[in-house]
């Protein structure tokens, strides 16, 4: 589904509410980067957020709604992903005569053996070796079960606990132990959901080593993130850097230094794993694009998830899609009407857009000082559905252009792709102009004027990039009839103050 998309390549430009784009629209279609789509019928579509709205709490909250789906299971060492970790360098000891594990041990200094992720740039789990020390406690061993708890101390001295803080009682998390002689492997899997974030989290932990007197030798710890089918998404394998893990005192500060209740401290600790896994994602998901529905519900899509949004509707006139990529038209149609049909109204005369306001710009262009724009239509051909057009601002006029006109009833859209040039900057370009509105006795109601950069030669990138579009409208909702006095033949675009609006911003 990863089609070329302005929203994707621009890291999801802001979307503005503009209502349903045409009378023929069937609704809004949301495209996700994972290939999924969601259709919202016109009857359920209310409006879109004015842009990506910042989440008031972009990080996972201290007290997420974890619901009842939170559990810790002993690890089945026959799981396929365990073989993957073994091949990556994680020792796996099997057998039914594992040594006795009891006490608290210090893994220091941590050393990374291997980190792997489906996203080569990701590094959510490799903080297993960024801590100054990892403390592990074993207790309550019975048969093939043992309880595990652990916490980490980073270079600043802060630490966090998991295990007893994860609703497993005072002993820790129940794990499965195998091995023989002095060698052991211990494993458990934590599964949880955070419905408010739509997050499914499954973490597998494996610890292997050798019991040697009062210490552990060659202690390895692996942490793997799994999907719902137990496929590995990423993993980190670490070990004790000096090969020896001596006994130490169990003293996680989260229990002693936090003035809040133990229950709240436990909840905060239990979500630390989720925060670590989601750290990178949270940074990109702190802004949400929201679609509001008529039934009172909302659809929120993060920047990290959204590919692009379009309308699904009757096919555009083939003449417009032959000149302008439909992907751009679909995106533009979420911000302005683009009317289809072969029976447009009669459009004749000069109409003034005053004041001219920015509706939407895919490159975040904005201006509060745009010159009035005069649109002149004449010589409409009802057989070919063409019309002659020229425009001007107060500082100059444009040459006559034959445009195609579409529409039905009182609604119309005209468009053309015309060449332009700035010889002084060695620039040539092709710019699409699209104008839509509703003809009334008093002028053009809801008049929209849009420009789209279709192609260009621009050595110094002085003007809009290809694919960039900017949409304007008449600020008072009516482009009123006006007089026309052609001023010059050089093709110009509307201006903001003294600068052309096609200038790159």
C-alpha positions in Angstrom: 0.0 0.0 0.0 3.0 2.3 0.4 2.0 4.4 -2.6 3.6 7.8 -3.2 2.0 10.1 -0.7 2.5 13.8 0.2 1.5 13.0 3.7 4.0 10.2 4.1 7.0 11.9 2.4 6.3 15.1 4.4 5.9 13.1 7.6 2.1 13.6 7.5 1.3 17.3 6.8 -1.6 18.9 8.8 -5.1 18.3 7.6 -7.8 21.0 8.0 -11.5 20.5 8.3 -13.4 21.4 5.2 -16.5 19.3 5.3 -17.4 16.7 2.7 -15.7 17.6 -0.6 -18.5 17.0 -3.1 -22.2 16.2 -3.3 -21.2 12.9 -4.8 -18.8 11.9 -2.0 -19.4 8.6 -0.4 -17.2 9.3 2.6 -13.7 9.4 4.0 -11.1 6.7 3.6 -8.2 6.5 6.0 -5.1 4.7 4.8 -2.7 3.2 7.4 1.0 2.6 6.7 0.5 -1.1 7.5 -1.9 -1.4 4.5 -5.2 -1.3 6.3 -7.9 1.1 5.4 -10.9 2.4 7.3 -14.0 3.8 5.5 -16.2 6.4 7.2 -19.5 6.8 5.2 -20.8 10.3 4.6 -23.7 9.8 7.0 -21.2 9.1 9.8 -18.6 11.8 8.9 -18.8 15.0 10.9 -15.5 16.8 10.6 -11.8 16.4 10.9 -9.5 17.9 13.5 -7.8 21.2 12.5 -4.5 19.3 12.4 -2.5 16.8 14.4 -3.6 17.5 17.9 -1.1 17.2 20.7 -1.8 14.5 23.2 -1.9 16.1 26.7 0.0 13.1 28.0 2.1 11.7 25.2 3.9 9.2 27.4 2.1 6.2 28.8 0.4 7.4 32.0 1.3 6.2 35.5 -2.0 4.4 35.8 -2.9 3.0 32.4 -6.1 1.1 32.0 -4.6 -2.4 31.8 -7.9 -4.1 32.3 -7.9 -7.8 33.2 -5.6 -8.9 30.4 -2.4 -8.9 32.3 -0.5 -12.1 33.1 2.9 -13.6 33.6 3.4 -17.2 32.3 6.4 -19.5 32.7 8.3 -19.7 29.4 7.9 -22.8 27.3 11.5 -23.4 26.1 10.2 -25.3 23.1 8.8 -22.1 21.6 10.3 -21.4 18.2 11.6 -17.9 19.1 13.8 -19.5 21.8 15.8 -21.3 19.1 16.3 -17.9 17.4 17.8 -16.5 20.6 20.0 -19.5 21.1 21.4 -19.1 17.5 22.0 -15.5 18.3 24.3 -16.4 21.3 21.9 -16.9 24.2 22.9 -20.1 26.2 19.9 -22.4 26.7 20.3 -25.2 29.2 17.7 -28.0 29.3 17.2 -30.9 31.6 15.1 -31.8 34.7 17.8 -31.5 37.3 18.5 -27.8 37.5 20.6 -26.5 40.4 19.0 -24.6 43.3 18.7 -20.9 42.8 18.2 -18.7 45.8 19.4 -15.2 46.6 20.1 -11.8 45.0 22.8 -11.4 42.5 24.5 -8.4 40.8 25.2 -8.3 37.1 27.9 -5.7 36.6 29.0 -4.4 34.2 26.4 -5.3 31.6 27.7 -6.1 28.2 25.7 -6.3 25.0 26.0 -9.6 23.1 23.5 -8.9 20.3 20.7 -6.6 19.5 18.2 -7.1 16.6 15.1 -5.4 15.5 12.7 -5.5 12.5 13.5 -1.8 12.4 17.3 -1.4 12.0 17.1 2.1 13.5 15.2 1.0 16.5 16.9 0.5 19.9 14.1 0.1 22.4 15.4 -3.0 24.1 19.2 -2.4 24.0 19.0 -0.4 27.3 19.5 -3.8 28.9 23.2 -2.9 28.7 22.9 0.9 29.3 22.4 0.4 33.0 25.3 0.5 35.4 24.0 -2.6 37.2 21.2 -5.2 36.9 20.0 -6.9 40.1 18.2 -10.3 39.9 16.6 -12.2 42.8 15.6 -15.9 42.8 13.3 -17.3 45.4 10.7 -20.0 46.1 12.1 -22.7 43.8 9.9 -25.8 43.7 10.2 -28.5 41.0 10.3 -26.7 37.6 9.2 -23.4 39.0 11.1 -20.5 40.5 10.2 -16.9 41.3 12.2 -14.1 39.7 12.3 -10.4 40.5 14.8 -7.8 39.2 15.6 -4.1 39.0 18.2 -2.0 37.2 20.4 0.9 38.3 21.4 3.4 35.7 24.4 5.6 35.7 22.5 8.3 37.6 21.6 5.9 40.4 17.9 5.7 39.6 16.3 2.3 39.5 13.1 0.5 38.9 11.7 -2.8 39.9 9.7 -5.4 38.0 8.3 -8.7 39.3 6.8 -8.2 42.7 5.5 -4.9 41.5 3.7 -6.6 38.6 0.8 -8.0 40.7 2.7 -11.3 41.3 3.0 -11.1 45.1 6.0 -10.5 47.2 8.2 -13.3 45.7 8.2 -12.0 42.1 7.2 -13.6 38.8 6.7 -17.3 38.4 9.1 -18.6 35.9 10.1 -22.0 34.5 13.5 -23.4 35.3 15.4 -26.2 33.4 19.0 -27.4 33.5 21.3 -30.0 34.9 24.4 -30.0 37.1 25.4 -26.4 37.8 23.8 -24.9 34.6 20.3 -23.4 34.5 17.9 -21.5 32.3 15.0 -19.6 33.7 12.2 -17.9 31.6 8.9 -16.1 31.8 6.6 -14.2 29.5 4.7 -11.0 30.4 1.6 -10.2 28.4 -0.5 -7.1 28.8 -2.8 -4.7 26.8 -3.4 -1.0 27.3 -6.8 -0.4 25.6 -6.6 3.3 25.8 -3.5 3.2 23.6 -4.5 0.2 21.5 -1.2 -1.5 22.6 -0.5 -5.2 22.8 2.7 -6.0 24.6 4.4 -9.3 25.1 7.9 -9.6 26.5 9.9 -12.7 27.0 12.7 -12.9 29.5 15.4 -15.6 29.7 18.2 -15.9 32.1 21.0 -18.5 31.9 24.1 -19.2 33.9 26.0 -21.5 36.2 25.8 -21.8 40.0 29.3 -21.6 41.5 29.4 -21.5 45.3 27.8 -18.3 46.4 27.9 -16.6 43.0 26.6 -17.0 39.5 29.0 -17.5 36.6 28.5 -16.5 33.0 25.0 -15.0 33.6 23.2 -14.0 30.4 19.9 -12.2 30.2 17.8 -12.0 27.0 14.7 -9.8 26.5 12.5 -10.2 23.4 9.5 -8.3 22.2 6.9 -10.7 20.6 3.8 -10.1 18.5 0.5 -11.8 19.1 1.7 -14.9 17.2 4.9 -15.1 19.3 7.1 -13.9 16.4 10.1 -11.9 17.5 9.9 -8.2 16.7 13.2 -7.3 18.4 15.5 -8.7 21.1 18.6 -7.8 23.1 21.0 -10.3 24.7 23.3 -9.1 27.5 25.7 -10.7 29.9 27.8 -10.0 32.9 30.9 -8.3 31.5 33.4 -9.8 34.0 31.8 -13.3 34.0 30.9 -13.3 37.7 27.7 -12.2 39.4 28.2 -12.0 43.2 25.5 -11.8 45.8 24.2 -8.4 46.7 21.4 -6.7 48.8 17.9 -6.4 47.4 17.1 -2.7 47.8 15.1 -1.2 44.9 14.7 2.5 45.6 11.2 2.6 44.2 9.9 1.0 47.4 11.9 3.1 49.8 12.3 6.5 48.3 8.8 7.0 46.8 6.6 8.9 49.2 3.5 7.7 47.4 1.8 4.5 48.3 3.3 1.1 47.5 0.4 0.3 45.2 0.9 3.4 43.1 4.7 2.8 43.0 3.9 -0.8 41.8 1.7 0.5 39.1 4.3 3.0 37.9 6.9 0.3 37.9 4.8 -2.2 36.0 4.4 0.2 33.1 8.1 1.0 32.9 8.5 -1.9 30.4 5.8 -0.5 28.2 7.4 3.0 28.3 10.7 1.5 27.3 9.2 -0.4 24.4 7.1 2.6 23.4 9.7 5.4 23.9 10.4 5.9 20.2 6.9 5.4 19.2 5.6 7.8 21.8 7.8 10.5 20.5 6.2 10.3 17.1 2.7 9.6 18.3 2.3 12.5 20.7 0.3 14.2 17.9 -3.0 12.6 16.8 -5.1 13.3 13.7 -8.8 13.0 14.8 -11.9 12.3 12.7 -15.1 13.1 14.5 -18.2 11.1 13.6 -21.9 12.0 13.8 -22.5 9.2 16.3 -20.2 10.9 18.8 -17.3 8.6 18.4 -13.8 9.5 17.2 -11.1 7.9 15.1 -7.6 8.9 16.2 -4.6 8.1 14.0 -1.1 8.9 14.9 1.6 10.4 12.7 3.4 7.1 12.9 0.4 5.1 11.7 -1.2 7.4 9.0 -0.2 7.1 5.4 -2.9 9.4 3.9 -6.6 10.3 3.9 -8.7 10.6 0.8 -12.4 10.7 -0.2 -13.9 7.8 -2.0 -16.5 9.0 -4.5 -17.5 8.9 -8.2 -14.6 8.9 -10.6 -13.2 12.4 -11.5 -13.6 13.6 -15.1 -10.9 11.7 -17.0 -9.6 14.9 -18.5 -8.5 16.1 -15.1 -7.0 12.8 -14.0 -5.0 12.7 -17.3 -3.3 16.0 -16.3 -3.3 15.9 -12.5 -2.5 12.7 -10.5 -5.7 11.5 -8.8 -3.8 11.0 -5.6 -3.2 14.7 -5.3 -6.8 15.4 -6.3 -8.1 13.1 -3.6 -6.0 14.8 -0.9 -7.0 18.3 -2.2 -10.7 17.2 -2.2 -10.5 16.8 1.6 -10.1 20.6 1.9 -12.0 22.0 -1.1 -14.9 20.9 -3.3 -14.0 19.4 -6.6 -17.2 18.9 -8.6 -17.7 16.3 -11.2 -20.4 16.3 -13.9 -20.9 17.3 -17.5 -23.6 20.0 -17.0 -21.9 22.9 -15.3 -23.7 26.2 -14.8 -23.0 29.2 -17.0 -20.0 31.1 -15.6 -19.3 34.5 -17.0 -17.9 37.7 -15.7 -15.3 38.9 -13.2 -15.4 38.0 -9.5 -13.3 39.3 -6.7 -11.9 37.2 -3.8 -11.8 39.6 -0.9 -10.3 38.8 1.6 -8.2 35.9 0.4 -7.6 33.4 3.1 -5.4 30.2 3.3 -7.6 27.1 3.7 -4.8 24.5 3.6 -1.2 24.2 2.4 0.6 20.9 2.3 3.9 22.6 3.0 2.5 24.7 5.9 2.5 27.9 4.0 0.6 30.7 5.7 0.1 34.4 5.2 -2.2 37.1 6.5 -1.4 39.6 3.8 -2.6 38.1 0.5 -3.6 40.5 -2.2 -7.2 40.5 -3.6 -7.6 38.1 -6.5 -9.8 38.8 -9.6 -11.1 35.9 -11.6 -12.3 36.6 -15.2 -14.4 33.9 -17.0 -15.6 34.3 -20.6 -16.4 32.4 -23.8 -17.7 29.2 -22.2 -18.2 26.3 -24.7 -21.0 24.1 -23.6 -20.2 21.4 -26.2 -16.5 20.9 -25.2 -17.1 22.1 -21.6 -14.2 24.6 -21.8 -14.0 28.2 -20.7 -11.5 31.0 -21.2 -10.0 32.4 -18.0 -7.6 35.0 -16.8 -6.8 36.4 -13.4 -5.0 39.3 -11.8 -4.0 40.8 -8.5 -3.5 44.4 -7.9 0.1 44.2 -9.1 -0.4 42.4 -12.4 -2.5 40.2 -14.6 -2.3 36.7 -16.1 -2.6 35.6 -19.7 -5.7 34.0 -21.1 -6.0 30.3 -20.5 -8.4 27.7 -21.8 -9.7 25.7 -18.8 -11.9 22.6 -18.6 -15.1 23.2 -16.7 -17.0 20.4 -14.9 -20.0 20.4 -12.6 -23.8 20.1 -12.4 -26.6 22.3 -11.2 -25.0 25.5 -9.8 -21.8 23.8 -8.7 -18.7 23.9 -10.9 -14.9 23.3 -11.0 -12.5 24.6 -13.6 -8.9 23.6 -14.0 -5.9 23.8 -16.2 -2.2 23.0 -16.1 -0.2 25.9 -17.5 3.5 26.6 -17.9 5.3 29.4 -16.1 8.8 30.8 -15.8 11.1 32.9 -13.8 14.0 33.5 -16.2 16.0 35.5 -13.8 16.3 32.4 -11.6 16.5 29.9 -14.4 13.1 28.4 -13.3 10.5 26.8 -15.5 7.4 25.0 -14.1 4.0 23.6 -14.8 1.3 24.7 -12.3 -2.2 23.4 -12.0 -4.9 25.9 -11.1 -8.2 24.5 -9.8 -11.2 26.8 -8.9 -14.5 25.6 -7.5 -17.7 27.3 -6.3 -21.4 27.6 -6.6 -23.0 30.2 -8.9 -25.6 32.5 -7.4 -27.2 35.7 -8.6 -24.9 37.6 -6.2 -21.6 36.0 -7.2 -19.7 32.8 -6.6 -20.5 31.3 -3.3 -17.8 29.3 -1.4 -15.2 30.1 -4.0 -12.0 28.1 -3.7 -8.8 28.8 -5.6 -6.0 26.1 -5.5 -2.6 25.8 -7.0 -0.5 22.6 -7.3 3.1 22.3 -8.5 3.0 19.6 -11.2 6.6 19.8 -12.5 9.5 22.2 -12.4 13.1 22.9 -13.2 14.3 24.9 -10.2 18.1 24.6 -9.6 18.1 26.5 -6.2 14.7 25.3 -4.9 13.3 28.8 -4.8 9.6 27.8 -5.5 7.2 25.2 -4.2 8.3 21.6 -4.5 6.6 19.3 -6.9 3.4 17.8 -5.4 3.0 20.8 -3.0 -0.5 22.4 -3.1 -2.0 25.5 -1.5 -5.7 26.2 -1.2 -7.3 29.6 -0.8 -10.9 30.8 -0.5 -12.9 34.0 -0.3 -12.9 34.9 3.3 -16.5 36.2 3.5 -17.9 33.2 1.6 -18.8 35.1 -1.6 -16.7 36.2 -4.6 -18.7 39.3 -5.6 -19.0 40.6 -9.3 -16.4 43.1 -10.1 -15.1 45.1 -13.1 -12.2 43.8 -15.2 -9.4 45.8 -16.7 -6.6 43.6 -18.0 -3.2 44.8 -16.8 -0.3 43.2 -18.6 0.1 39.8 -20.2 2.9 38.3 -18.0 1.5 35.3 -16.2 1.6 35.8 -12.4 0.3 34.1 -9.4 -1.5 35.8 -6.5 0.8 37.6 -4.1 1.2 37.9 -0.3 2.5 41.5 0.0 5.3 41.7 -2.6 6.1 38.0 -2.9 4.4 35.4 -5.2 2.7 32.7 -3.2 4.5 30.0 -5.3 7.7 31.0 -3.5 9.0 28.2 -1.3 8.3 28.9 2.4 
